[in-house]
């Protein structure tokens, strides 16, 4: 016998998702720290010997020279010291100092920093409110931000790694090398990718657990009054209590012992079992097995209905009423025989 159980509450999965939440938050935090340091530091490209024909080092927003004279500068100005890369001091060499690909690197760095910072703040606030695996909108937002940051870091690493050896850009590029600021950008990209993997794994795992629990508990969508639709499932009740079945007749089989009639299926609920369940124990089955059991149940119901219909027809034929004082067809005198309901009086 079965009775409706409480609706499925996805908050039961919060404990299982807590570890993956912490791992993702740690990855995002590490990526953010590495990104901030590499963003503000000026050691992306440095001279190996500390001075390469006047070039010392270069960052995203800072350039350092030591009496550097650009060959194509018609004023032959010597640049010395560290300056903001968009400082008016570099106006005559800005087209060389900031080529188009370097503009792209700067823009992508800003986007990546915004993505990492937004992800960390949103995910940290999620932890303050309470980790809920059902808060999938937040998960999708964080996954999108981290994926955007990861793509930006991949493009940045490729551009800087390739063009830092461009002989038409820096003088004697073989005497320059990428430095620790560039390395931190690589680490930031790596941990951003790891955070995306962790977030996606967490999201997919939660969805899989929910769908499996929904199937395992025989979730049936019911209408719950003013509250709208709720998800309910049936559980076996051990005992002699008679409880009506709330499952549709499509999932019921009347091949077992009879009990209390069901107002939904029109049959008997005590001896009925779910097609997807055997003795109250849900099991994983294939679509073919489910289809076969449904077909058997429908055929059994059809046979039962045909049997009831044929029995009713026979009963009507054997209990037909014959008019009183009707003369027999093979006798001359009328008979005073009254035949009612198949009995001679």
Secondary structure by P-SEA (a helix, b strand, c coil): ccccccccccccccccaaaaaaaaaaaaaaaaaaaaaaaacccccccccccccccccccccbbbbccccccccccbbbbbcccccccccccccccccccaaaaaaaaaaaaaaaaaaaaaaaaaaaaaacccccaaaaaaaaaaaaaaaaaaaaaaaaaaaacccccccccccccccccaaaaaaaaaaaaaaaaaaaaaaaaaaaaaaaaaaaaaacbbbbbcccccbbbbbbbbbcccbbbbbcccccccccccccccccccccccccccccccccccbbbbbcaaaaaaaaaaaaaaaaaaaaaaaaaaaaaaaaacccccccccccccccccccccccccc
